[in-house]
Amino acid sequence: MRFRNAIPRRGLLRGLFFLLGGALLPRAARSQEKLKKEDAKYQTLPKGQQRCEICLQFRAPNRCKLVAGEITPKGWCQYFAARENAR
């Protein structure tokens, strides 16, 4: 039995997914604003082998998709995510 004005289950689930999925993203990714360096815990030195130049968010020569302003390729922040082919 179908109700005439009922929300389709697929649409409801899709809406919930996007609503909850967006809550898990960093604020900068949700609003297209970049994070301040302090908020991202950015530092100009690498953390072990982790460094900006091998991160998914890095844009050569000195930019990041998430962190505002110029960054150094040898830097690091808490949102580091290595590219698959990184060395």
PyMOL Python script that loads the backbone (N, CA, C, O; Angstrom):
from pymol import cmd

cmd.read_pdbstr("""\
ATOM      1  N   MET A   1       0.835  -1.169   0.000  1.00  0.00           N
ATOM      2  CA  MET A   1       0.000   0.000   0.000  1.00  0.00           C
ATOM      3  C   MET A   1       0.893   1.250   0.000  1.00  0.00           C
ATOM      4  O   MET A   1       1.751   1.391   0.872  1.00  0.00           O
ATOM      5  N   ARG A   2       0.708   2.131  -0.939  1.00  0.00           N
ATOM      6  CA  ARG A   2       1.500   3.357  -1.039  1.00  0.00           C
ATOM      7  C   ARG A   2       0.672   4.559  -0.619  1.00  0.00           C
ATOM      8  O   ARG A   2      -0.519   4.651  -0.918  1.00  0.00           O
ATOM      9  N   PHE A   3       1.309   5.451   0.060  1.00  0.00           N
ATOM     10  CA  PHE A   3       0.654   6.688   0.458  1.00  0.00           C
ATOM     11  C   PHE A   3       0.976   7.754  -0.577  1.00  0.00           C
ATOM     12  O   PHE A   3       2.097   7.806  -1.081  1.00  0.00           O
ATOM     13  N   ARG A   4       0.035   8.581  -0.890  1.00  0.00           N
ATOM     14  CA  ARG A   4       0.194   9.552  -1.978  1.00  0.00           C
ATOM     15  C   ARG A   4       1.265  10.601  -1.721  1.00  0.00           C
ATOM     16  O   ARG A   4       2.043  10.882  -2.633  1.00  0.00           O
ATOM     17  N   ASN A   5       1.352  11.182  -0.565  1.00  0.00           N
ATOM     18  CA  ASN A   5       2.283  12.265  -0.299  1.00  0.00           C
ATOM     19  C   ASN A   5       3.503  11.822   0.499  1.00  0.00           C
ATOM     20  O   ASN A   5       4.191  12.651   1.095  1.00  0.00           O
ATOM     21  N   ALA A   6       3.769  10.540   0.511  1.00  0.00           N
ATOM     22  CA  ALA A   6       4.910  10.019   1.267  1.00  0.00           C
ATOM     23  C   ALA A   6       6.216  10.322   0.530  1.00  0.00           C
ATOM     24  O   ALA A   6       6.246  10.331  -0.701  1.00  0.00           O
ATOM     25  N   ILE A   7       7.284  10.567   1.273  1.00  0.00           N
ATOM     26  CA  ILE A   7       8.619  10.779   0.699  1.00  0.00           C
ATOM     27  C   ILE A   7       9.171   9.416   0.319  1.00  0.00           C
ATOM     28  O   ILE A   7       9.158   8.499   1.139  1.00  0.00           O
ATOM     29  N   PRO A   8       9.655   9.263  -0.909  1.00  0.00           N
ATOM     30  CA  PRO A   8      10.249   7.979  -1.294  1.00  0.00           C
ATOM     31  C   PRO A   8      11.429   7.636  -0.385  1.00  0.00           C
ATOM     32  O   PRO A   8      12.216   8.508  -0.016  1.00  0.00           O
ATOM     33  N   ARG A   9      11.538   6.382  -0.037  1.00  0.00           N
ATOM     34  CA  ARG A   9      12.588   5.942   0.883  1.00  0.00           C
ATOM     35  C   ARG A   9      13.974   6.285   0.345  1.00  0.00           C
ATOM     36  O   ARG A   9      14.840   6.722   1.103  1.00  0.00           O
ATOM     37  N   ARG A  10      14.191   6.094  -0.942  1.00  0.00           N
ATOM     38  CA  ARG A  10      15.501   6.387  -1.533  1.00  0.00           C
ATOM     39  C   ARG A  10      15.855   7.866  -1.361  1.00  0.00           C
ATOM     40  O   ARG A  10      16.990   8.195  -1.017  1.00  0.00           O
ATOM     41  N   GLY A  11      14.905   8.741  -1.594  1.00  0.00           N
ATOM     42  CA  GLY A  11      15.143  10.173  -1.430  1.00  0.00           C
ATOM     43  C   GLY A  11      15.438  10.542   0.014  1.00  0.00           C
ATOM     44  O   GLY A  11      16.302  11.376   0.285  1.00  0.00           O
ATOM     45  N   LEU A  12      14.728   9.928   0.928  1.00  0.00           N
ATOM     46  CA  LEU A  12      14.952  10.174   2.345  1.00  0.00           C
ATOM     47  C   LEU A  12      16.353   9.722   2.762  1.00  0.00           C
ATOM     48  O   LEU A  12      17.062  10.444   3.462  1.00  0.00           O
ATOM     49  N   LEU A  13      16.742   8.527   2.328  1.00  0.00           N
ATOM     50  CA  LEU A  13      18.068   8.013   2.674  1.00  0.00           C
ATOM     51  C   LEU A  13      19.175   8.857   2.045  1.00  0.00           C
ATOM     52  O   LEU A  13      20.195   9.121   2.681  1.00  0.00           O
ATOM     53  N   ARG A  14      18.975   9.275   0.809  1.00  0.00           N
ATOM     54  CA  ARG A  14      19.968  10.124   0.139  1.00  0.00           C
ATOM     55  C   ARG A  14      20.122  11.441   0.884  1.00  0.00           C
ATOM     56  O   ARG A  14      21.241  11.914   1.084  1.00  0.00           O
ATOM     57  N   GLY A  15      19.014  12.033   1.295  1.00  0.00           N
ATOM     58  CA  GLY A  15      19.066  13.279   2.050  1.00  0.00           C
ATOM     59  C   GLY A  15      19.781  13.124   3.374  1.00  0.00           C
ATOM     60  O   GLY A  15      20.571  13.986   3.758  1.00  0.00           O
ATOM     61  N   LEU A  16      19.515  12.036   4.076  1.00  0.00           N
ATOM     62  CA  LEU A  16      20.195  11.776   5.349  1.00  0.00           C
ATOM     63  C   LEU A  16      21.688  11.592   5.141  1.00  0.00           C
ATOM     64  O   LEU A  16      22.495  12.092   5.924  1.00  0.00           O
ATOM     65  N   PHE A  17      22.058  10.870   4.080  1.00  0.00           N
ATOM     66  CA  PHE A  17      23.472  10.644   3.794  1.00  0.00           C
ATOM     67  C   PHE A  17      24.209  11.968   3.598  1.00  0.00           C
ATOM     68  O   PHE A  17      25.268  12.190   4.184  1.00  0.00           O
ATOM     69  N   PHE A  18      23.640  12.842   2.771  1.00  0.00           N
ATOM     70  CA  PHE A  18      24.295  14.125   2.513  1.00  0.00           C
ATOM     71  C   PHE A  18      24.304  15.012   3.749  1.00  0.00           C
ATOM     72  O   PHE A  18      25.270  15.735   3.990  1.00  0.00           O
ATOM     73  N   LEU A  19      23.248  14.959   4.521  1.00  0.00           N
ATOM     74  CA  LEU A  19      23.185  15.755   5.741  1.00  0.00           C
ATOM     75  C   LEU A  19      24.238  15.292   6.746  1.00  0.00           C
ATOM     76  O   LEU A  19      24.970  16.113   7.299  1.00  0.00           O
ATOM     77  N   LEU A  20      24.318  14.004   6.982  1.00  0.00           N
ATOM     78  CA  LEU A  20      25.285  13.474   7.947  1.00  0.00           C
ATOM     79  C   LEU A  20      26.692  13.484   7.392  1.00  0.00           C
ATOM     80  O   LEU A  20      27.640  13.751   8.131  1.00  0.00           O
ATOM     81  N   GLY A  21      26.852  13.201   6.119  1.00  0.00           N
ATOM     82  CA  GLY A  21      28.179  13.217   5.502  1.00  0.00           C
ATOM     83  C   GLY A  21      28.804  14.592   5.567  1.00  0.00           C
ATOM     84  O   GLY A  21      30.004  14.709   5.819  1.00  0.00           O
ATOM     85  N   GLY A  22      28.034  15.623   5.348  1.00  0.00           N
ATOM     86  CA  GLY A  22      28.537  16.986   5.419  1.00  0.00           C
ATOM     87  C   GLY A  22      28.987  17.363   6.808  1.00  0.00           C
ATOM     88  O   GLY A  22      29.895  18.180   6.963  1.00  0.00           O
ATOM     89  N   ALA A  23      28.365  16.781   7.832  1.00  0.00           N
ATOM     90  CA  ALA A  23      28.739  17.093   9.208  1.00  0.00           C
ATOM     91  C   ALA A  23      30.106  16.527   9.554  1.00  0.00           C
ATOM     92  O   ALA A  23      30.753  17.003  10.487  1.00  0.00           O
ATOM     93  N   LEU A  24      30.558  15.515   8.813  1.00  0.00           N
ATOM     94  CA  LEU A  24      31.838  14.884   9.106  1.00  0.00           C
ATOM     95  C   LEU A  24      33.013  15.559   8.414  1.00  0.00           C
ATOM     96  O   LEU A  24      34.164  15.289   8.757  1.00  0.00           O
ATOM     97  N   LEU A  25      32.747  16.426   7.450  1.00  0.00           N
ATOM     98  CA  LEU A  25      33.811  17.118   6.737  1.00  0.00           C
ATOM     99  C   LEU A  25      34.345  18.289   7.549  1.00  0.00           C
ATOM    100  O   LEU A  25      33.617  18.879   8.348  1.00  0.00           O
ATOM    101  N   PRO A  26      35.624  18.629   7.347  1.00  0.00           N
ATOM    102  CA  PRO A  26      36.136  19.835   7.994  1.00  0.00           C
ATOM    103  C   PRO A  26      35.315  21.038   7.549  1.00  0.00           C
ATOM    104  O   PRO A  26      34.765  21.045   6.448  1.00  0.00           O
ATOM    105  N   ARG A  27      35.231  22.050   8.397  1.00  0.00           N
ATOM    106  CA  ARG A  27      34.433  23.232   8.104  1.00  0.00           C
ATOM    107  C   ARG A  27      34.805  23.838   6.753  1.00  0.00           C
ATOM    108  O   ARG A  27      33.926  24.289   6.019  1.00  0.00           O
ATOM    109  N   ALA A  28      36.077  23.853   6.420  1.00  0.00           N
ATOM    110  CA  ALA A  28      36.524  24.452   5.162  1.00  0.00           C
ATOM    111  C   ALA A  28      35.961  23.701   3.960  1.00  0.00           C
ATOM    112  O   ALA A  28      35.585  24.324   2.967  1.00  0.00           O
ATOM    113  N   ALA A  29      35.900  22.409   4.034  1.00  0.00           N
ATOM    114  CA  ALA A  29      35.380  21.632   2.913  1.00  0.00           C
ATOM    115  C   ALA A  29      33.886  21.851   2.747  1.00  0.00           C
ATOM    116  O   ALA A  29      33.395  21.857   1.618  1.00  0.00           O
ATOM    117  N   ARG A  30      33.147  22.031   3.837  1.00  0.00           N
ATOM    118  CA  ARG A  30      31.699  22.242   3.759  1.00  0.00           C
ATOM    119  C   ARG A  30      31.369  23.607   3.182  1.00  0.00           C
ATOM    120  O   ARG A  30      30.461  23.722   2.358  1.00  0.00           O
ATOM    121  N   SER A  31      32.077  24.630   3.592  1.00  0.00           N
ATOM    122  CA  SER A  31      31.698  25.990   3.229  1.00  0.00           C
ATOM    123  C   SER A  31      32.567  26.594   2.130  1.00  0.00           C
ATOM    124  O   SER A  31      32.341  27.739   1.739  1.00  0.00           O
ATOM    125  N   GLN A  32      33.533  25.874   1.631  1.00  0.00           N
ATOM    126  CA  GLN A  32      34.467  26.341   0.623  1.00  0.00           C
ATOM    127  C   GLN A  32      35.383  27.449   1.141  1.00  0.00           C
ATOM    128  O   GLN A  32      36.081  28.088   0.353  1.00  0.00           O
ATOM    129  N   GLU A  33      35.392  27.682   2.432  1.00  0.00           N
ATOM    130  CA  GLU A  33      36.334  28.613   3.034  1.00  0.00           C
ATOM    131  C   GLU A  33      37.541  27.801   3.467  1.00  0.00           C
ATOM    132  O   GLU A  33      37.414  26.636   3.844  1.00  0.00           O
ATOM    133  N   LYS A  34      38.706  28.418   3.413  1.00  0.00           N
ATOM    134  CA  LYS A  34      39.907  27.712   3.840  1.00  0.00           C
ATOM    135  C   LYS A  34      40.135  27.918   5.331  1.00  0.00           C
ATOM    136  O   LYS A  34      39.727  28.923   5.913  1.00  0.00           O
ATOM    137  N   LEU A  35      40.793  26.945   5.924  1.00  0.00           N
ATOM    138  CA  LEU A  35      41.112  27.004   7.345  1.00  0.00           C
ATOM    139  C   LEU A  35      42.299  27.915   7.598  1.00  0.00           C
ATOM    140  O   LEU A  35      43.186  28.048   6.755  1.00  0.00           O
ATOM    141  N   LYS A  36      42.307  28.534   8.753  1.00  0.00           N
ATOM    142  CA  LYS A  36      43.494  29.268   9.189  1.00  0.00           C
ATOM    143  C   LYS A  36      44.570  28.241   9.498  1.00  0.00           C
ATOM    144  O   LYS A  36      44.272  27.110   9.884  1.00  0.00           O
ATOM    145  N   LYS A  37      45.812  28.639   9.328  1.00  0.00           N
ATOM    146  CA  LYS A  37      46.927  27.729   9.594  1.00  0.00           C
ATOM    147  C   LYS A  37      46.877  27.191  11.021  1.00  0.00           C
ATOM    148  O   LYS A  37      47.148  26.013  11.257  1.00  0.00           O
ATOM    149  N   GLU A  38      46.529  28.057  11.965  1.00  0.00           N
ATOM    150  CA  GLU A  38      46.461  27.634  13.369  1.00  0.00           C
ATOM    151  C   GLU A  38      45.400  26.552  13.573  1.00  0.00           C
ATOM    152  O   GLU A  38      45.619  25.600  14.321  1.00  0.00           O
ATOM    153  N   ASP A  39      44.252  26.698  12.909  1.00  0.00           N
ATOM    154  CA  ASP A  39      43.165  25.729  13.052  1.00  0.00           C
ATOM    155  C   ASP A  39      43.520  24.365  12.453  1.00  0.00           C
ATOM    156  O   ASP A  39      43.071  23.327  12.940  1.00  0.00           O
ATOM    157  N   ALA A  40      44.325  24.381  11.399  1.00  0.00           N
ATOM    158  CA  ALA A  40      44.757  23.136  10.759  1.00  0.00           C
ATOM    159  C   ALA A  40      45.998  22.555  11.444  1.00  0.00           C
ATOM    160  O   ALA A  40      46.479  21.486  11.067  1.00  0.00           O
ATOM    161  N   LYS A  41      46.508  23.266  12.449  1.00  0.00           N
ATOM    162  CA  LYS A  41      47.745  22.887  13.139  1.00  0.00           C
ATOM    163  C   LYS A  41      48.908  22.761  12.146  1.00  0.00           C
ATOM    164  O   LYS A  41      49.740  21.859  12.239  1.00  0.00           O
ATOM    165  N   TYR A  42      48.932  23.704  11.191  1.00  0.00           N
ATOM    166  CA  TYR A  42      49.970  23.733  10.166  1.00  0.00           C
ATOM    167  C   TYR A  42      51.314  24.075  10.788  1.00  0.00           C
ATOM    168  O   TYR A  42      51.410  24.916  11.681  1.00  0.00           O
ATOM    169  N   GLN A  43      52.350  23.402  10.295  1.00  0.00           N
ATOM    170  CA  GLN A  43      53.729  23.704  10.706  1.00  0.00           C
ATOM    171  C   GLN A  43      54.601  23.666   9.458  1.00  0.00           C
ATOM    172  O   GLN A  43      54.277  22.973   8.493  1.00  0.00           O
ATOM    173  N   THR A  44      55.704  24.407   9.474  1.00  0.00           N
ATOM    174  CA  THR A  44      56.559  24.516   8.289  1.00  0.00           C
ATOM    175  C   THR A  44      57.503  23.335   8.131  1.00  0.00           C
ATOM    176  O   THR A  44      58.188  23.222   7.115  1.00  0.00           O
ATOM    177  N   LEU A  45      57.546  22.471   9.105  1.00  0.00           N
ATOM    178  CA  LEU A  45      58.401  21.285   9.038  1.00  0.00           C
ATOM    179  C   LEU A  45      57.551  20.028   8.864  1.00  0.00           C
ATOM    180  O   LEU A  45      56.403  19.997   9.308  1.00  0.00           O
ATOM    181  N   PRO A  46      58.104  18.976   8.215  1.00  0.00           N
ATOM    182  CA  PRO A  46      57.341  17.743   8.042  1.00  0.00           C
ATOM    183  C   PRO A  46      57.145  17.021   9.373  1.00  0.00           C
ATOM    184  O   PRO A  46      57.827  17.306  10.358  1.00  0.00           O
ATOM    185  N   LYS A  47      56.218  16.098   9.382  1.00  0.00           N
ATOM    186  CA  LYS A  47      56.005  15.240  10.552  1.00  0.00           C
ATOM    187  C   LYS A  47      56.394  13.831  10.114  1.00  0.00           C
ATOM    188  O   LYS A  47      55.596  13.096   9.534  1.00  0.00           O
ATOM    189  N   GLY A  48      57.636  13.479  10.407  1.00  0.00           N
ATOM    190  CA  GLY A  48      58.174  12.208   9.906  1.00  0.00           C
ATOM    191  C   GLY A  48      58.254  12.271   8.387  1.00  0.00           C
ATOM    192  O   GLY A  48      58.835  13.203   7.830  1.00  0.00           O
ATOM    193  N   GLN A  49      57.673  11.281   7.717  1.00  0.00           N
ATOM    194  CA  GLN A  49      57.651  11.251   6.254  1.00  0.00           C
ATOM    195  C   GLN A  49      56.480  12.053   5.680  1.00  0.00           C
ATOM    196  O   GLN A  49      56.413  12.261   4.468  1.00  0.00           O
ATOM    197  N   GLN A  50      55.568  12.500   6.527  1.00  0.00           N
ATOM    198  CA  GLN A  50      54.398  13.248   6.064  1.00  0.00           C
ATOM    199  C   GLN A  50      54.774  14.699   5.798  1.00  0.00           C
ATOM    200  O   GLN A  50      55.291  15.394   6.672  1.00  0.00           O
ATOM    201  N   ARG A  51      54.502  15.146   4.563  1.00  0.00           N
ATOM    202  CA  ARG A  51      54.792  16.527   4.180  1.00  0.00           C
ATOM    203  C   ARG A  51      53.814  16.961   3.094  1.00  0.00           C
ATOM    204  O   ARG A  51      53.291  16.133   2.348  1.00  0.00           O
ATOM    205  N   CYS A  52      53.578  18.240   3.016  1.00  0.00           N
ATOM    206  CA  CYS A  52      52.581  18.796   2.101  1.00  0.00           C
ATOM    207  C   CYS A  52      52.764  18.353   0.653  1.00  0.00           C
ATOM    208  O   CYS A  52      51.781  18.047  -0.022  1.00  0.00           O
ATOM    209  N   GLU A  53      53.993  18.314   0.166  1.00  0.00           N
ATOM    210  CA  GLU A  53      54.226  18.032  -1.251  1.00  0.00           C
ATOM    211  C   GLU A  53      53.732  16.657  -1.689  1.00  0.00           C
ATOM    212  O   GLU A  53      53.601  16.426  -2.891  1.00  0.00           O
ATOM    213  N   ILE A  54      53.455  15.740  -0.774  1.00  0.00           N
ATOM    214  CA  ILE A  54      52.915  14.433  -1.149  1.00  0.00           C
ATOM    215  C   ILE A  54      51.468  14.255  -0.671  1.00  0.00           C
ATOM    216  O   ILE A  54      50.939  13.143  -0.668  1.00  0.00           O
ATOM    217  N   CYS A  55      50.845  15.352  -0.272  1.00  0.00           N
ATOM    218  CA  CYS A  55      49.468  15.323   0.224  1.00  0.00           C
ATOM    219  C   CYS A  55      48.472  15.508  -0.923  1.00  0.00           C
ATOM    220  O   CYS A  55      48.761  16.198  -1.901  1.00  0.00           O
ATOM    221  N   LEU A  56      47.310  14.892  -0.795  1.00  0.00           N
ATOM    222  CA  LEU A  56      46.234  15.046  -1.781  1.00  0.00           C
ATOM    223  C   LEU A  56      45.778  16.488  -1.931  1.00  0.00           C
ATOM    224  O   LEU A  56      45.340  16.884  -3.011  1.00  0.00           O
ATOM    225  N   GLN A  57      45.872  17.276  -0.877  1.00  0.00           N
ATOM    226  CA  GLN A  57      45.358  18.647  -0.878  1.00  0.00           C
ATOM    227  C   GLN A  57      46.358  19.665  -1.436  1.00  0.00           C
ATOM    228  O   GLN A  57      45.987  20.814  -1.671  1.00  0.00           O
ATOM    229  N   PHE A  58      47.604  19.272  -1.649  1.00  0.00           N
ATOM    230  CA  PHE A  58      48.656  20.195  -2.083  1.00  0.00           C
ATOM    231  C   PHE A  58      48.488  20.611  -3.535  1.00  0.00           C
ATOM    232  O   PHE A  58      48.181  19.789  -4.399  1.00  0.00           O
ATOM    233  N   ARG A  59      48.692  21.904  -3.794  1.00  0.00           N
ATOM    234  CA  ARG A  59      48.670  22.470  -5.140  1.00  0.00           C
ATOM    235  C   ARG A  59      49.965  23.246  -5.342  1.00  0.00           C
ATOM    236  O   ARG A  59      50.174  24.298  -4.739  1.00  0.00           O
ATOM    237  N   ALA A  60      50.836  22.709  -6.204  1.00  0.00           N
ATOM    238  CA  ALA A  60      52.137  23.322  -6.458  1.00  0.00           C
ATOM    239  C   ALA A  60      51.958  24.733  -7.000  1.00  0.00           C
ATOM    240  O   ALA A  60      50.982  24.984  -7.707  1.00  0.00           O
ATOM    241  N   PRO A  61      52.841  25.645  -6.704  1.00  0.00           N
ATOM    242  CA  PRO A  61      54.075  25.410  -5.956  1.00  0.00           C
ATOM    243  C   PRO A  61      53.933  25.566  -4.437  1.00  0.00           C
ATOM    244  O   PRO A  61      54.768  25.048  -3.695  1.00  0.00           O
ATOM    245  N   ASN A  62      52.887  26.275  -3.953  1.00  0.00           N
ATOM    246  CA  ASN A  62      52.840  26.544  -2.509  1.00  0.00           C
ATOM    247  C   ASN A  62      51.420  26.802  -1.990  1.00  0.00           C
ATOM    248  O   ASN A  62      51.218  27.693  -1.165  1.00  0.00           O
ATOM    249  N   ARG A  63      50.453  26.041  -2.460  1.00  0.00           N
ATOM    250  CA  ARG A  63      49.055  26.230  -2.033  1.00  0.00           C
ATOM    251  C   ARG A  63      48.462  24.918  -1.533  1.00  0.00           C
ATOM    252  O   ARG A  63      48.992  23.836  -1.785  1.00  0.00           O
ATOM    253  N   CYS A  64      47.360  25.047  -0.825  1.00  0.00           N
ATOM    254  CA  CYS A  64      46.633  23.898  -0.284  1.00  0.00           C
ATOM    255  C   CYS A  64      45.143  24.122  -0.506  1.00  0.00           C
ATOM    256  O   CYS A  64      44.670  25.258  -0.452  1.00  0.00           O
ATOM    257  N   LYS A  65      44.405  23.051  -0.754  1.00  0.00           N
ATOM    258  CA  LYS A  65      42.953  23.160  -0.927  1.00  0.00           C
ATOM    259  C   LYS A  65      42.256  23.520   0.376  1.00  0.00           C
ATOM    260  O   LYS A  65      41.182  24.121   0.355  1.00  0.00           O
ATOM    261  N   LEU A  66      42.854  23.159   1.518  1.00  0.00           N
ATOM    262  CA  LEU A  66      42.198  23.349   2.807  1.00  0.00           C
ATOM    263  C   LEU A  66      42.746  24.495   3.636  1.00  0.00           C
ATOM    264  O   LEU A  66      41.995  25.139   4.370  1.00  0.00           O
ATOM    265  N   VAL A  67      44.041  24.761   3.533  1.00  0.00           N
ATOM    266  CA  VAL A  67      44.697  25.754   4.387  1.00  0.00           C
ATOM    267  C   VAL A  67      44.880  27.063   3.623  1.00  0.00           C
ATOM    268  O   VAL A  67      45.342  27.063   2.482  1.00  0.00           O
ATOM    269  N   ALA A  68      44.521  28.157   4.245  1.00  0.00           N
ATOM    270  CA  ALA A  68      44.621  29.480   3.627  1.00  0.00           C
ATOM    271  C   ALA A  68      46.066  29.955   3.558  1.00  0.00           C
ATOM    272  O   ALA A  68      46.883  29.623   4.416  1.00  0.00           O
ATOM    273  N   GLY A  69      46.367  30.730   2.535  1.00  0.00           N
ATOM    274  CA  GLY A  69      47.681  31.344   2.408  1.00  0.00           C
ATOM    275  C   GLY A  69      48.717  30.423   1.788  1.00  0.00           C
ATOM    276  O   GLY A  69      48.439  29.285   1.410  1.00  0.00           O
ATOM    277  N   GLU A  70      49.928  30.970   1.701  1.00  0.00           N
ATOM    278  CA  GLU A  70      51.036  30.183   1.157  1.00  0.00           C
ATOM    279  C   GLU A  70      51.510  29.173   2.187  1.00  0.00           C
ATOM    280  O   GLU A  70      51.529  29.444   3.387  1.00  0.00           O
ATOM    281  N   ILE A  71      51.889  28.009   1.695  1.00  0.00           N
ATOM    282  CA  ILE A  71      52.455  26.968   2.556  1.00  0.00           C
ATOM    283  C   ILE A  71      53.770  26.504   1.950  1.00  0.00           C
ATOM    284  O   ILE A  71      54.057  26.774   0.784  1.00  0.00           O
ATOM    285  N   THR A  72      54.551  25.820   2.733  1.00  0.00           N
ATOM    286  CA  THR A  72      55.790  25.264   2.221  1.00  0.00           C
ATOM    287  C   THR A  72      55.577  23.795   1.857  1.00  0.00           C
ATOM    288  O   THR A  72      54.900  23.073   2.589  1.00  0.00           O
ATOM    289  N   PRO A  73      56.147  23.343   0.731  1.00  0.00           N
ATOM    290  CA  PRO A  73      55.991  21.940   0.343  1.00  0.00           C
ATOM    291  C   PRO A  73      56.502  20.960   1.402  1.00  0.00           C
ATOM    292  O   PRO A  73      56.061  19.811   1.443  1.00  0.00           O
ATOM    293  N   LYS A  74      57.415  21.397   2.244  1.00  0.00           N
ATOM    294  CA  LYS A  74      57.949  20.534   3.309  1.00  0.00           C
ATOM    295  C   LYS A  74      57.154  20.643   4.606  1.00  0.00           C
ATOM    296  O   LYS A  74      57.526  20.034   5.609  1.00  0.00           O
ATOM    297  N   GLY A  75      56.068  21.408   4.599  1.00  0.00           N
ATOM    298  CA  GLY A  75      55.252  21.592   5.794  1.00  0.00           C
ATOM    299  C   GLY A  75      54.342  20.405   6.068  1.00  0.00           C
ATOM    300  O   GLY A  75      54.433  19.374   5.402  1.00  0.00           O
ATOM    301  N   TRP A  76      53.460  20.559   7.058  1.00  0.00           N
ATOM    302  CA  TRP A  76      52.526  19.495   7.462  1.00  0.00           C
ATOM    303  C   TRP A  76      51.350  20.121   8.193  1.00  0.00           C
ATOM    304  O   TRP A  76      51.499  21.163   8.830  1.00  0.00           O
ATOM    305  N   CYS A  77      50.171  19.486   8.106  1.00  0.00           N
ATOM    306  CA  CYS A  77      49.023  19.855   8.936  1.00  0.00           C
ATOM    307  C   CYS A  77      48.243  18.602   9.309  1.00  0.00           C
ATOM    308  O   CYS A  77      48.492  17.520   8.777  1.00  0.00           O
ATOM    309  N   GLN A  78      47.307  18.759  10.217  1.00  0.00           N
ATOM    310  CA  GLN A  78      46.570  17.602  10.733  1.00  0.00           C
ATOM    311  C   GLN A  78      45.669  16.942   9.685  1.00  0.00           C
ATOM    312  O   GLN A  78      45.177  15.839   9.921  1.00  0.00           O
ATOM    313  N   TYR A  79      45.439  17.576   8.548  1.00  0.00           N
ATOM    314  CA  TYR A  79      44.600  17.008   7.497  1.00  0.00           C
ATOM    315  C   TYR A  79      45.419  16.307   6.419  1.00  0.00           C
ATOM    316  O   TYR A  79      44.915  16.050   5.326  1.00  0.00           O
ATOM    317  N   PHE A  80      46.669  15.998   6.716  1.00  0.00           N
ATOM    318  CA  PHE A  80      47.533  15.313   5.754  1.00  0.00           C
ATOM    319  C   PHE A  80      46.903  14.004   5.295  1.00  0.00           C
ATOM    320  O   PHE A  80      46.407  13.215   6.100  1.00  0.00           O
ATOM    321  N   ALA A  81      46.936  13.792   3.978  1.00  0.00           N
ATOM    322  CA  ALA A  81      46.459  12.539   3.385  1.00  0.00           C
ATOM    323  C   ALA A  81      47.358  12.258   2.186  1.00  0.00           C
ATOM    324  O   ALA A  81      47.293  12.965   1.181  1.00  0.00           O
ATOM    325  N   ALA A  82      48.187  11.238   2.288  1.00  0.00           N
ATOM    326  CA  ALA A  82      49.167  10.939   1.251  1.00  0.00           C
ATOM    327  C   ALA A  82      48.497  10.511  -0.056  1.00  0.00           C
ATOM    328  O   ALA A  82      47.509   9.777  -0.057  1.00  0.00           O
ATOM    329  N   ARG A  83      49.061  10.990  -1.164  1.00  0.00           N
ATOM    330  CA  ARG A  83      48.624  10.505  -2.472  1.00  0.00           C
ATOM    331  C   ARG A  83      49.061   9.049  -2.595  1.00  0.00           C
ATOM    332  O   ARG A  83      50.021   8.621  -1.954  1.00  0.00           O
ATOM    333  N   GLU A  84      48.359   8.309  -3.410  1.00  0.00           N
ATOM    334  CA  GLU A  84      48.647   6.887  -3.572  1.00  0.00           C
ATOM    335  C   GLU A  84      50.061   6.626  -4.105  1.00  0.00           C
ATOM    336  O   GLU A  84      50.716   5.669  -3.690  1.00  0.00           O
ATOM    337  N   ASN A  85      50.522   7.467  -5.013  1.00  0.00           N
ATOM    338  CA  ASN A  85      51.844   7.275  -5.621  1.00  0.00           C
ATOM    339  C   ASN A  85      52.943   8.064  -4.914  1.00  0.00           C
ATOM    340  O   ASN A  85      54.011   8.274  -5.488  1.00  0.00           O
ATOM    341  N   ALA A  86      52.703   8.502  -3.684  1.00  0.00           N
ATOM    342  CA  ALA A  86      53.679   9.321  -2.945  1.00  0.00           C
ATOM    343  C   ALA A  86      54.871   8.482  -2.494  1.00  0.00           C
ATOM    344  O   ALA A  86      54.753   7.295  -2.189  1.00  0.00           O
ATOM    345  N   ARG A  87      56.011   9.143  -2.465  1.00  0.00           N
ATOM    346  CA  ARG A  87      57.233   8.471  -1.974  1.00  0.00           C
ATOM    347  C   ARG A  87      57.696   9.105  -0.704  1.00  0.00           C
ATOM    348  O   ARG A  87      58.703   8.684  -0.135  1.00  0.00           O
TER     349      ARG A  87
END
""", "prot")
cmd.dss("prot")
cmd.show_as("cartoon", "prot")
cmd.util.cbc("prot")
cmd.orient("prot")
